[in-house]
Amino acid sequence: MASWVVAKIAFHPPAPPRYDIISDGRTLKLRVYDVPEERGEVLRLRTKTGNYIVCVYVRGRQLATSPAAAAAALTVLYSHGNATDIGEMFSFITDLSDQLGVNVMAYDYSGYGQSTGEASEEETYADIEAAYKCLRETYGVKEENIVLYGQSLGSGPTVDLAIRVPRLRAVILHSGLLSGVRAFFGSLYFLNRSLYFDIYQNVDKIPFVNCRVLVIHGTSDEVVSFFHGEELYRLCKFKIGGLVENAGHSTAACQGRFLGRECLKSLQ
C-alpha cells in the first residue's frame, strides 16, 4: 500500500500531451506545439511489459547524412523529468544535439505523452531498456558510445540502467534525486537507509556505476534539494562536475548543457 501511495505521488503525466503523431502510412512524425520545424525519426517501441512507448531519435546535424558516422558518434539517451513529455522538451532535445554535436534519443515513459500504459517505477525501467535496445540493434550504436542523461525523475531509470551496462561512455545526472521518498518528502533527505517502499533508490545504486558520472545540480533547486546532488557526487566512483551556483531546478538546464559539453569534450 505504501509503495502504491508513493507511486501515485511520483508520476504526473502532462494532460493533454504536448504533441501529436502524424503518419503518412510509412513513417511517423511528431507535430510539436509551438515548434515550427520538427527534426528526428519517430518510433513506437514495444517494451517487455507490453506497452508501446514513443521515442524520437535526433541525429547531430553534421551526422545527418551518414548513418555510419552517426552510429560511430556519441549518442545521448535522454530521460526527461516529471510532468513533461518529449513534445514539451523537444527544443531542449534538439538544442542538446546541436550544442554537444551528438545524436540524441529521447523517449516518453509509459503513460506519458503518446505512450501507452501507466507509469510506475518498474515500467520506466522497461521503457529505458527498450530505448537502449533500439539504439544498439536498430541504429548500431556501440555501448561505449552511449551517454545516459537523466534529468530529475529521469535519474531513476538512468542509474538503474547504468548499473546493468558495464561499458557506457558516461552518465549525466541533472537535478538527480537520491530516492523518491527523499525527494518528495524533503525532511527525510537525511535517511541513512532506504525505506522498503521507496522508489528510485539511486543512493544505493550509484556506487555501482562503473563509468564516469557528471553531476549537475543547482544550489537553489526548489524541487530536489542540492543536497541530493552533493551526496550523489560523493558516492560516485568516477566523478566529474558539481553544483551550479544560483541555479534552480529548471534554470540549471542552460548551465547544464555547458557542463555537459565540457564533459563530452573530455571523453572524446
MIDOSE-1310 file (N, C-alpha, C; in nm, 2 decimals, decimal comma, always signed):
residues 268
masw	+0,08/-0,12/+0,00/+0,00/+0,00/+0,00/+0,09/+0,13/+0,00; +0,19/+0,13/+0,08/+0,28/+0,24/+0,09/+0,34/+0,27/-0,04; +0,39/+0,17/-0,11/+0,46/+0,19/-0,24/+0,36/+0,24/-0,34; +0,23/+0,20/-0,34/+0,13/+0,25/-0,43/+0,11/+0,40/-0,41
vvak	+0,10/+0,44/-0,28/+0,09/+0,58/-0,25/+0,20/+0,66/-0,30; +0,33/+0,61/-0,28/+0,44/+0,68/-0,33/+0,44/+0,70/-0,48; +0,40/+0,59/-0,55/+0,39/+0,59/-0,70/+0,29/+0,69/-0,74; +0,18/+0,70/-0,67/+0,07/+0,80/-0,71/+0,12/+0,94/-0,69
iafh	+0,20/+0,96/-0,59/+0,26/+1,10/-0,57/+0,37/+1,13/-0,68; +0,44/+1,02/-0,72/+0,56/+1,04/-0,80/+0,53/+1,08/-0,95; +0,43/+1,02/-1,01/+0,41/+1,03/-1,15/+0,30/+1,12/-1,19; +0,33/+1,23/-1,27/+0,23/+1,32/-1,32/+0,25/+1,35/-1,47
ppap	+0,19/+1,26/-1,55/+0,20/+1,28/-1,69/+0,12/+1,41/-1,73; +0,18/+1,49/-1,82/+0,11/+1,61/-1,87/-0,02/+1,58/-1,94; -0,12/+1,65/-1,92/-0,25/+1,63/-1,98/-0,30/+1,76/-2,04; -0,33/+1,77/-2,17/-0,31/+1,67/-2,27/-0,16/+1,66/-2,31
pryd	-0,12/+1,56/-2,39/+0,02/+1,55/-2,44/+0,05/+1,68/-2,52; +0,18/+1,71/-2,52/+0,23/+1,83/-2,58/+0,26/+1,81/-2,73; +0,22/+1,70/-2,79/+0,25/+1,67/-2,93/+0,15/+1,57/-2,98; +0,14/+1,56/-3,11/+0,07/+1,46/-3,18/+0,17/+1,38/-3,27
iisd	+0,12/+1,26/-3,31/+0,20/+1,18/-3,40/+0,12/+1,17/-3,54; +0,19/+1,21/-3,64/+0,14/+1,21/-3,78/+0,20/+1,09/-3,86; +0,12/+1,02/-3,93/+0,17/+0,91/-4,01/+0,13/+0,92/-4,15; +0,23/+0,90/-4,25/+0,19/+0,90/-4,39/+0,17/+0,76/-4,44
grtl	+0,16/+0,66/-4,35/+0,15/+0,52/-4,39/+0,28/+0,45/-4,39; +0,39/+0,52/-4,40/+0,52/+0,45/-4,40/+0,61/+0,50/-4,28; +0,61/+0,63/-4,25/+0,69/+0,68/-4,14/+0,60/+0,76/-4,04; +0,65/+0,78/-3,92/+0,59/+0,86/-3,82/+0,66/+0,99/-3,81
klrv	+0,59/+1,10/-3,77/+0,64/+1,23/-3,75/+0,58/+1,29/-3,63; +0,66/+1,37/-3,55/+0,60/+1,45/-3,44/+0,54/+1,58/-3,49; +0,43/+1,62/-3,44/+0,38/+1,75/-3,46/+0,38/+1,82/-3,32; +0,48/+1,90/-3,30/+0,51/+1,96/-3,16/+0,44/+2,10/-3,16
ydvp	+0,37/+2,12/-3,06/+0,30/+2,25/-3,04/+0,41/+2,36/-3,03; +0,39/+2,47/-3,10/+0,47/+2,59/-3,09/+0,61/+2,57/-3,14; +0,64/+2,46/-3,21/+0,77/+2,44/-3,27/+0,75/+2,44/-3,42; +0,82/+2,54/-3,49/+0,79/+2,55/-3,64/+0,85/+2,44/-3,72
eerg	+0,96/+2,37/-3,68/+1,02/+2,27/-3,76/+1,06/+2,15/-3,67; +1,01/+2,03/-3,71/+1,04/+1,91/-3,63/+1,15/+1,84/-3,70; +1,24/+1,79/-3,62/+1,35/+1,71/-3,67/+1,34/+1,57/-3,60; +1,41/+1,48/-3,66/+1,42/+1,35/-3,59/+1,33/+1,24/-3,65
evlr	+1,37/+1,12/-3,62/+1,29/+1,00/-3,65/+1,21/+0,95/-3,54; +1,08/+0,93/-3,56/+0,99/+0,89/-3,45/+0,96/+0,74/-3,46; +0,97/+0,68/-3,34/+0,95/+0,53/-3,34/+0,85/+0,50/-3,23; +0,78/+0,39/-3,24/+0,70/+0,33/-3,14/+0,77/+0,20/-3,10
lrtk	+0,81/+0,18/-2,98/+0,88/+0,06/-2,93/+0,79/-0,01/-2,84; +0,79/-0,14/-2,85/+0,72/-0,23/-2,76/+0,82/-0,26/-2,64; +0,77/-0,24/-2,52/+0,86/-0,28/-2,40/+0,83/-0,42/-2,36; +0,92/-0,47/-2,28/+0,90/-0,61/-2,24/+0,77/-0,63/-2,15
tgny	+0,71/-0,52/-2,11/+0,59/-0,54/-2,03/+0,46/-0,52/-2,12; +0,49/-0,50/-2,25/+0,38/-0,49/-2,35/+0,33/-0,35/-2,38; +0,38/-0,25/-2,32/+0,34/-0,11/-2,36/+0,41/-0,07/-2,48; +0,36/+0,04/-2,55/+0,43/+0,10/-2,66/+0,47/+0,24/-2,63
ivcv	+0,60/+0,26/-2,63/+0,65/+0,40/-2,60/+0,69/+0,47/-2,72; +0,68/+0,60/-2,72/+0,72/+0,69/-2,83/+0,86/+0,74/-2,80; +0,94/+0,73/-2,90/+1,08/+0,77/-2,90/+1,11/+0,87/-3,02; +1,20/+0,96/-3,00/+1,25/+1,04/-3,11/+1,40/+1,03/-3,11
yvrg	+1,45/+1,01/-3,23/+1,60/+1,00/-3,25/+1,64/+1,12/-3,34; +1,72/+1,20/-3,28/+1,77/+1,32/-3,35/+1,92/+1,31/-3,38; +1,96/+1,30/-3,51/+2,10/+1,29/-3,54/+2,16/+1,43/-3,53; +2,29/+1,43/-3,49/+2,36/+1,56/-3,50/+2,36/+1,61/-3,64
rqla	+2,35/+1,74/-3,66/+2,34/+1,80/-3,79/+2,45/+1,75/-3,88; +2,57/+1,75/-3,83/+2,68/+1,71/-3,92/+2,68/+1,56/-3,95; +2,60/+1,48/-3,88/+2,60/+1,34/-3,89/+2,47/+1,29/-3,97; +2,38/+1,39/-4,00/+2,25/+1,35/-4,05/+2,25/+1,28/-4,19
tspa	+2,36/+1,30/-4,27/+2,36/+1,24/-4,40/+2,44/+1,11/-4,40; +2,50/+1,07/-4,29/+2,58/+0,95/-4,28/+2,54/+0,86/-4,17; +2,46/+0,76/-4,19/+2,42/+0,67/-4,08/+2,54/+0,60/-4,02; +2,65/+0,57/-4,10/+2,76/+0,50/-4,04/+2,84/+0,60/-3,94
aaaa	+2,85/+0,73/-3,98/+2,91/+0,82/-3,90/+2,83/+0,85/-3,77; +2,70/+0,85/-3,79/+2,61/+0,87/-3,67/+2,62/+0,75/-3,57; +2,63/+0,63/-3,62/+2,65/+0,51/-3,54/+2,78/+0,52/-3,46; +2,88/+0,58/-3,52/+3,01/+0,58/-3,45/+3,03/+0,70/-3,36
altv	+2,94/+0,79/-3,37/+2,94/+0,91/-3,29/+2,88/+0,89/-3,15; +2,91/+0,98/-3,06/+2,85/+0,97/-2,93/+2,70/+0,99/-2,94; +2,62/+0,91/-2,86/+2,48/+0,92/-2,86/+2,43/+0,93/-2,72; +2,35/+1,04/-2,70/+2,29/+1,06/-2,56/+2,15/+1,00/-2,56
lysh	+2,13/+0,91/-2,46/+2,00/+0,86/-2,43/+1,94/+0,94/-2,31; +1,84/+1,02/-2,35/+1,79/+1,12/-2,25/+1,66/+1,08/-2,19; +1,65/+1,08/-2,06/+1,53/+1,05/-1,98/+1,49/+1,18/-1,91; +1,37/+1,23/-1,95/+1,32/+1,36/-1,90/+1,27/+1,35/-1,76
gnat	+1,23/+1,47/-1,71/+1,18/+1,48/-1,57/+1,03/+1,45/-1,57; +0,97/+1,48/-1,46/+0,83/+1,46/-1,43/+0,74/+1,57/-1,50; +0,61/+1,54/-1,51/+0,52/+1,64/-1,56/+0,55/+1,70/-1,69; +0,62/+1,63/-1,78/+0,65/+1,68/-1,91/+0,66/+1,56/-2,01
dige	+0,68/+1,59/-2,13/+0,69/+1,48/-2,23/+0,79/+1,53/-2,34; +0,81/+1,44/-2,44/+0,92/+1,48/-2,54/+0,87/+1,59/-2,63; +0,74/+1,62/-2,64/+0,69/+1,74/-2,71/+0,74/+1,86/-2,64; +0,71/+1,87/-2,51/+0,75/+1,99/-2,44/+0,90/+2,01/-2,43
mfsf	+0,97/+1,90/-2,43/+1,12/+1,90/-2,42/+1,19/+1,90/-2,55; +1,11/+1,91/-2,66/+1,17/+1,89/-2,79/+1,28/+1,99/-2,83; +1,26/+2,12/-2,79/+1,36/+2,22/-2,82/+1,48/+2,19/-2,74; +1,47/+2,15/-2,61/+1,58/+2,11/-2,53/+1,66/+1,99/-2,60
itdl	+1,59/+1,89/-2,65/+1,65/+1,78/-2,71/+1,73/+1,82/-2,83; +1,67/+1,90/-2,92/+1,75/+1,94/-3,04/+1,86/+2,03/-3,00; +1,84/+2,12/-2,90/+1,95/+2,20/-2,85/+2,07/+2,12/-2,80; +2,03/+2,01/-2,73/+2,13/+1,93/-2,67/+2,22/+1,86/-2,79
sdql	+2,15/+1,82/-2,89/+2,22/+1,76/-3,01/+2,31/+1,86/-3,07; +2,26/+1,98/-3,09/+2,33/+2,09/-3,16/+2,45/+2,14/-3,08; +2,42/+2,16/-2,95/+2,53/+2,22/-2,86/+2,64/+2,12/-2,84; +2,61/+1,99/-2,83/+2,71/+1,89/-2,80/+2,77/+1,82/-2,92
gvnv	+2,70/+1,84/-3,04/+2,74/+1,77/-3,16/+2,72/+1,62/-3,15; +2,61/+1,58/-3,10/+2,59/+1,43/-3,08/+2,45/+1,40/-3,13; +2,43/+1,27/-3,14/+2,29/+1,22/-3,16/+2,22/+1,21/-3,02; +2,09/+1,23/-3,03/+2,01/+1,22/-2,90/+1,89/+1,13/-2,93
mayd	+1,87/+1,04/-2,84/+1,74/+0,96/-2,84/+1,67/+1,00/-2,71; +1,54/+1,04/-2,72/+1,46/+1,07/-2,61/+1,33/+0,99/-2,62; +1,27/+0,96/-2,51/+1,16/+0,87/-2,51/+1,06/+0,92/-2,40; +0,93/+0,88/-2,42/+0,83/+0,91/-2,32/+0,81/+0,78/-2,24
ysgy	+0,79/+0,80/-2,11/+0,76/+0,68/-2,02/+0,62/+0,63/-2,05; +0,60/+0,51/-2,01/+0,46/+0,45/-2,02/+0,37/+0,55/-1,95; +0,26/+0,58/-2,02/+0,16/+0,67/-1,97/+0,18/+0,82/-1,99; +0,30/+0,85/-2,04/+0,34/+0,99/-2,07/+0,33/+1,02/-2,22
gqst	+0,29/+1,14/-2,26/+0,28/+1,17/-2,40/+0,19/+1,08/-2,47; +0,23/+1,03/-2,58/+0,15/+0,93/-2,66/+0,19/+0,79/-2,63; +0,27/+0,76/-2,53/+0,30/+0,62/-2,49/+0,18/+0,56/-2,42; +0,17/+0,43/-2,44/+0,05/+0,36/-2,38/+0,09/+0,31/-2,23
geas	-0,01/+0,26/-2,16/+0,01/+0,21/-2,03/+0,00/+0,31/-1,92; +0,05/+0,27/-1,80/+0,05/+0,36/-1,68/+0,19/+0,36/-1,62; +0,23/+0,48/-1,58/+0,37/+0,49/-1,53/+0,38/+0,42/-1,39; +0,50/+0,36/-1,38/+0,54/+0,31/-1,25/+0,69/+0,30/-1,25
eeet	+0,76/+0,28/-1,14/+0,90/+0,26/-1,14/+0,95/+0,15/-1,23; +0,88/+0,03/-1,22/+0,93/-0,08/-1,30/+0,90/-0,05/-1,45; +0,79/+0,01/-1,48/+0,76/+0,04/-1,62/+0,87/+0,14/-1,68; +0,92/+0,24/-1,60/+1,02/+0,32/-1,65/+1,15/+0,25/-1,68
yadi	+1,18/+0,15/-1,60/+1,30/+0,06/-1,62/+1,28/-0,02/-1,75; +1,16/-0,07/-1,78/+1,14/-0,14/-1,90/+1,14/-0,04/-2,02; +1,10/+0,09/-2,00/+1,10/+0,19/-2,11/+1,24/+0,22/-2,15; +1,33/+0,25/-2,06/+1,46/+0,29/-2,09/+1,54/+0,17/-2,15
eaay	+1,50/+0,05/-2,11/+1,57/-0,07/-2,17/+1,53/-0,08/-2,31; +1,40/-0,06/-2,34/+1,36/-0,07/-2,48/+1,43/+0,04/-2,57; +1,44/+0,16/-2,52/+1,51/+0,27/-2,59/+1,66/+0,23/-2,61; +1,72/+0,18/-2,51/+1,86/+0,14/-2,52/+1,88/+0,03/-2,62
kclr	+1,79/-0,07/-2,62/+1,80/-0,18/-2,71/+1,78/-0,13/-2,85; +1,70/-0,04/-2,88/+1,68/+0,02/-3,01/+1,80/+0,09/-3,06; +1,87/+0,16/-2,97/+2,00/+0,23/-3,01/+2,10/+0,12/-3,05; +2,11/+0,01/-2,98/+2,21/-0,09/-3,01/+2,17/-0,17/-3,13
etyg	+2,04/-0,21/-3,15/+2,01/-0,30/-3,25/+1,96/-0,23/-3,38; +1,89/-0,12/-3,37/+1,84/-0,05/-3,49/+1,94/+0,05/-3,54; +2,00/+0,12/-3,46/+2,10/+0,22/-3,50/+2,24/+0,18/-3,49; +2,27/+0,07/-3,44/+2,41/+0,01/-3,44/+2,50/+0,09/-3,35
vkee	+2,45/+0,15/-3,25/+2,54/+0,23/-3,16/+2,61/+0,14/-3,06; +2,74/+0,15/-3,05/+2,81/+0,07/-2,96/+2,79/+0,11/-2,81; +2,79/+0,02/-2,72/+2,77/+0,05/-2,58/+2,87/+0,16/-2,53; +2,99/+0,16/-2,58/+3,09/+0,26/-2,53/+3,07/+0,39/-2,59
nivl	+2,98/+0,41/-2,69/+2,95/+0,54/-2,75/+2,82/+0,60/-2,69; +2,76/+0,54/-2,59/+2,64/+0,58/-2,53/+2,66/+0,66/-2,40; +2,60/+0,77/-2,39/+2,60/+0,85/-2,27/+2,45/+0,86/-2,22; +2,43/+0,81/-2,10/+2,29/+0,82/-2,04/+2,28/+0,95/-1,97
ygqs	+2,17/+1,02/-2,00/+2,14/+1,16/-1,94/+2,01/+1,15/-1,87; +2,00/+1,16/-1,74/+1,88/+1,16/-1,66/+1,85/+1,29/-1,59; +1,74/+1,35/-1,61/+1,70/+1,47/-1,55/+1,59/+1,45/-1,45; +1,62/+1,49/-1,32/+1,52/+1,48/-1,22/+1,47/+1,34/-1,20
lgsg	+1,34/+1,32/-1,22/+1,29/+1,18/-1,21/+1,36/+1,08/-1,30; +1,40/+1,14/-1,42/+1,47/+1,05/-1,52/+1,61/+1,00/-1,47; +1,66/+1,05/-1,35/+1,78/+1,00/-1,30/+1,75/+0,85/-1,25; +1,63/+0,82/-1,21/+1,60/+0,69/-1,16/+1,62/+0,58/-1,27
ptvd	+1,55/+0,58/-1,38/+1,58/+0,48/-1,48/+1,72/+0,49/-1,54; +1,78/+0,61/-1,54/+1,92/+0,62/-1,59/+2,02/+0,55/-1,50; +2,01/+0,56/-1,37/+2,10/+0,50/-1,28/+2,08/+0,35/-1,28; +1,95/+0,31/-1,29/+1,92/+0,16/-1,29/+1,98/+0,09/-1,41
lair	+1,97/+0,16/-1,53/+2,03/+0,10/-1,65/+2,18/+0,10/-1,64; +2,24/+0,21/-1,59/+2,38/+0,23/-1,58/+2,45/+0,11/-1,50; +2,38/+0,06/-1,40/+2,45/-0,04/-1,32/+2,44/-0,18/-1,39; +2,36/-0,18/-1,50/+2,34/-0,31/-1,57/+2,42/-0,31/-1,71
vprl	+2,48/-0,20/-1,74/+2,55/-0,18/-1,87/+2,70/-0,15/-1,83; +2,79/-0,24/-1,85/+2,92/-0,22/-1,79/+3,02/-0,12/-1,87; +2,99/-0,10/-2,00/+3,09/-0,02/-2,08/+3,04/+0,11/-2,13; +2,95/+0,17/-2,06/+2,89/+0,30/-2,11/+3,01/+0,41/-2,11
ravi	+2,99/+0,51/-2,20/+3,09/+0,61/-2,20/+3,08/+0,70/-2,08; +2,96/+0,74/-2,04/+2,94/+0,83/-1,93/+2,79/+0,83/-1,89; +2,77/+0,89/-1,77/+2,63/+0,91/-1,72/+2,63/+1,06/-1,68; +2,52/+1,13/-1,71/+2,49/+1,27/-1,67/+2,37/+1,27/-1,58
lhsg	+2,38/+1,31/-1,46/+2,27/+1,33/-1,37/+2,24/+1,47/-1,35; +2,13/+1,52/-1,40/+2,09/+1,66/-1,40/+1,97/+1,68/-1,30; +2,00/+1,75/-1,19/+1,90/+1,76/-1,08/+1,85/+1,62/-1,04; +1,94/+1,53/-1,02/+1,91/+1,39/-0,98/+1,87/+1,38/-0,84
llsg	+1,80/+1,27/-0,81/+1,75/+1,25/-0,67/+1,81/+1,13/-0,61; +1,83/+1,14/-0,48/+1,88/+1,02/-0,40/+1,78/+0,91/-0,40; +1,66/+0,94/-0,39/+1,55/+0,84/-0,39/+1,42/+0,92/-0,40; +1,31/+0,85/-0,43/+1,18/+0,91/-0,44/+1,13/+0,97/-0,31
vraf	+1,14/+0,89/-0,21/+1,09/+0,94/-0,08/+1,17/+1,06/-0,03; +1,30/+1,05/-0,05/+1,39/+1,16/+0,00/+1,36/+1,29/-0,08; +1,32/+1,28/-0,21/+1,29/+1,40/-0,29/+1,15/+1,45/-0,26; +1,05/+1,36/-0,25/+0,91/+1,40/-0,24/+0,88/+1,45/-0,09
fgsl	+0,95/+1,40/+0,00/+0,93/+1,44/+0,14/+1,07/+1,49/+0,19; +1,09/+1,62/+0,16/+1,23/+1,68/+0,17/+1,29/+1,66/+0,31; +1,20/+1,66/+0,42/+1,26/+1,65/+0,55/+1,32/+1,51/+0,58; +1,31/+1,42/+0,48/+1,36/+1,28/+0,50/+1,49/+1,26/+0,42
yfln	+1,55/+1,37/+0,37/+1,67/+1,35/+0,29/+1,78/+1,29/+0,36; +1,78/+1,30/+0,49/+1,90/+1,25/+0,57/+1,89/+1,11/+0,60; +1,79/+1,03/+0,56/+1,78/+0,89/+0,59/+1,91/+0,81/+0,56; +1,95/+0,73/+0,66/+2,07/+0,65/+0,63/+2,04/+0,52/+0,56
rsly	+1,91/+0,48/+0,56/+1,88/+0,36/+0,50/+1,75/+0,38/+0,42; +1,74/+0,33/+0,30/+1,62/+0,34/+0,22/+1,50/+0,26/+0,28; +1,39/+0,32/+0,28/+1,27/+0,25/+0,32/+1,22/+0,15/+0,22; +1,16/+0,04/+0,27/+1,12/-0,07/+0,18/+1,03/-0,03/+0,06
fdiy	+0,95/+0,08/+0,09/+0,86/+0,12/-0,02/+0,91/+0,23/-0,10; +1,03/+0,27/-0,08/+1,09/+0,38/-0,16/+1,11/+0,34/-0,30; +1,11/+0,44/-0,39/+1,13/+0,42/-0,53/+1,26/+0,49/-0,58; +1,32/+0,45/-0,69/+1,44/+0,51/-0,74/+1,54/+0,53/-0,64
qnvd	+1,59/+0,42/-0,58/+1,69/+0,42/-0,48/+1,83/+0,44/-0,53; +1,85/+0,56/-0,60/+1,98/+0,59/-0,66/+2,09/+0,59/-0,56; +2,06/+0,63/-0,44/+2,16/+0,64/-0,33/+2,23/+0,51/-0,31; +2,15/+0,40/-0,33/+2,21/+0,26/-0,31/+2,27/+0,21/-0,43
kipf	+2,24/+0,26/-0,55/+2,29/+0,21/-0,68/+2,41/+0,28/-0,73; +2,42/+0,41/-0,71/+2,52/+0,49/-0,77/+2,66/+0,45/-0,75; +2,69/+0,39/-0,63/+2,83/+0,34/-0,61/+2,87/+0,23/-0,70; +2,77/+0,16/-0,77/+2,80/+0,05/-0,86/+2,80/+0,09/-1,00
vncr	+2,79/+0,22/-1,03/+2,81/+0,27/-1,17/+2,96/+0,27/-1,20; +3,00/+0,20/-1,31/+3,14/+0,19/-1,33/+3,19/+0,27/-1,45; +3,13/+0,38/-1,48/+3,18/+0,48/-1,58/+3,18/+0,61/-1,51; +3,23/+0,71/-1,58/+3,24/+0,85/-1,53/+3,09/+0,91/-1,52
vlvi	+3,07/+0,98/-1,41/+2,94/+1,04/-1,39/+2,96/+1,19/-1,37; +2,88/+1,27/-1,45/+2,88/+1,41/-1,44/+2,75/+1,44/-1,36; +2,77/+1,51/-1,25/+2,66/+1,55/-1,16/+2,63/+1,70/-1,18; +2,51/+1,74/-1,22/+2,48/+1,88/-1,24/+2,36/+1,91/-1,15
hgts	+2,37/+2,00/-1,06/+2,27/+2,03/-0,97/+2,27/+2,18/-0,92; +2,16/+2,25/-0,93/+2,16/+2,39/-0,89/+2,15/+2,40/-0,74; +2,23/+2,50/-0,69/+2,23/+2,52/-0,55/+2,10/+2,58/-0,50; +2,02/+2,64/-0,59/+1,89/+2,70/-0,55/+1,78/+2,61/-0,59
devv	+1,80/+2,48/-0,62/+1,69/+2,39/-0,66/+1,58/+2,39/-0,56; +1,46/+2,43/-0,60/+1,35/+2,43/-0,51/+1,26/+2,31/-0,51; +1,30/+2,21/-0,60/+1,22/+2,09/-0,61/+1,30/+1,97/-0,55; +1,42/+1,95/-0,59/+1,51/+1,85/-0,54/+1,63/+1,92/-0,48
sffh	+1,64/+1,92/-0,35/+1,74/+1,99/-0,28/+1,88/+1,96/-0,33; +1,97/+2,06/-0,33/+2,10/+2,04/-0,38/+2,18/+1,94/-0,30; +2,13/+1,91/-0,18/+2,19/+1,80/-0,10/+2,19/+1,67/-0,18; +2,09/+1,65/-0,26/+2,09/+1,52/-0,34/+2,20/+1,52/-0,44
geel	+2,23/+1,63/-0,50/+2,34/+1,64/-0,59/+2,48/+1,62/-0,52; +2,49/+1,68/-0,41/+2,62/+1,67/-0,33/+2,64/+1,53/-0,29; +2,54/+1,46/-0,24/+2,55/+1,33/-0,19/+2,58/+1,23/-0,31; +2,50/+1,24/-0,42/+2,53/+1,16/-0,54/+2,67/+1,17/-0,58
yrlc	+2,72/+1,30/-0,59/+2,86/+1,32/-0,63/+2,96/+1,25/-0,54; +2,93/+1,26/-0,41/+3,02/+1,20/-0,31/+3,02/+1,05/-0,33; +2,91/+0,99/-0,36/+2,90/+0,84/-0,37/+2,95/+0,78/-0,50; +2,97/+0,87/-0,60/+3,02/+0,82/-0,73/+3,16/+0,76/-0,73
kfki	+3,19/+0,66/-0,80/+3,33/+0,61/-0,81/+3,41/+0,70/-0,89; +3,36/+0,74/-1,01/+3,43/+0,82/-1,11/+3,35/+0,94/-1,14; +3,39/+1,05/-1,09/+3,30/+1,17/-1,09/+3,36/+1,29/-1,17; +3,27/+1,37/-1,23/+3,31/+1,49/-1,30/+3,20/+1,60/-1,26
gglv	+3,25/+1,73/-1,26/+3,15/+1,83/-1,24/+3,11/+1,86/-1,10; +2,99/+1,92/-1,08/+2,95/+1,95/-0,95/+2,83/+2,04/-0,95; +2,81/+2,13/-0,85/+2,70/+2,21/-0,83/+2,70/+2,33/-0,92; +2,59/+2,38/-0,96/+2,58/+2,50/-1,04/+2,52/+2,62/-0,95
enag	+2,61/+2,72/-0,93/+2,57/+2,82/-0,83/+2,45/+2,90/-0,88; +2,35/+2,92/-0,78/+2,24/+3,01/-0,80/+2,14/+2,95/-0,91; +2,15/+2,83/-0,95/+2,06/+2,77/-1,04/+1,95/+2,70/-0,97; +1,82/+2,70/-1,03/+1,71/+2,63/-0,97/+1,69/+2,50/-1,04
hsta	+1,58/+2,44/-1,02/+1,55/+2,30/-1,07/+1,55/+2,30/-1,23; +1,50/+2,41/-1,29/+1,49/+2,41/-1,43/+1,60/+2,50/-1,49; +1,64/+2,61/-1,42/+1,73/+2,70/-1,47/+1,87/+2,64/-1,48; +1,89/+2,53/-1,42/+2,02/+2,46/-1,44/+2,04/+2,41/-1,58
acqg	+1,93/+2,41/-1,66/+1,94/+2,35/-1,79/+2,05/+2,41/-1,88; +2,05/+2,54/-1,90/+2,14/+2,60/-1,99/+2,29/+2,58/-1,94; +2,30/+2,60/-1,80/+2,44/+2,58/-1,75/+2,47/+2,43/-1,75; +2,37/+2,35/-1,74/+2,39/+2,20/-1,75/+2,44/+2,16/-1,89
rflg	+2,38/+2,22/-1,99/+2,43/+2,19/-2,13/+2,58/+2,23/-2,14; +2,61/+2,34/-2,08/+2,76/+2,38/-2,09/+2,84/+2,28/-2,02; +2,80/+2,24/-1,90/+2,88/+2,14/-1,83/+2,89/+2,01/-1,90; +2,77/+1,98/-1,96/+2,77/+1,85/-2,04/+2,86/+1,86/-2,16
recl	+2,87/+1,97/-2,22/+2,96/+1,99/-2,34/+3,11/+1,97/-2,29; +3,14/+2,03/-2,18/+3,28/+2,01/-2,13/+3,30/+1,86/-2,09; +3,20/+1,80/-2,04/+3,22/+1,66/-2,00/+3,24/+1,58/-2,13; +3,16/+1,60/-2,23/+3,18/+1,52/-2,35/+3,31/+1,55/-2,43
kslq	+3,35/+1,67/-2,42/+3,48/+1,71/-2,48/+3,59/+1,62/-2,41; +3,58/+1,61/-2,28/+3,69/+1,53/-2,21/+3,68/+1,38/-2,24; +3,57/+1,34/-2,29/+3,55/+1,19/-2,31/+3,58/+1,15/-2,46; +3,59/+1,25/-2,55/+3,60/+1,22/-2,69/+3,75/+1,19/-2,72
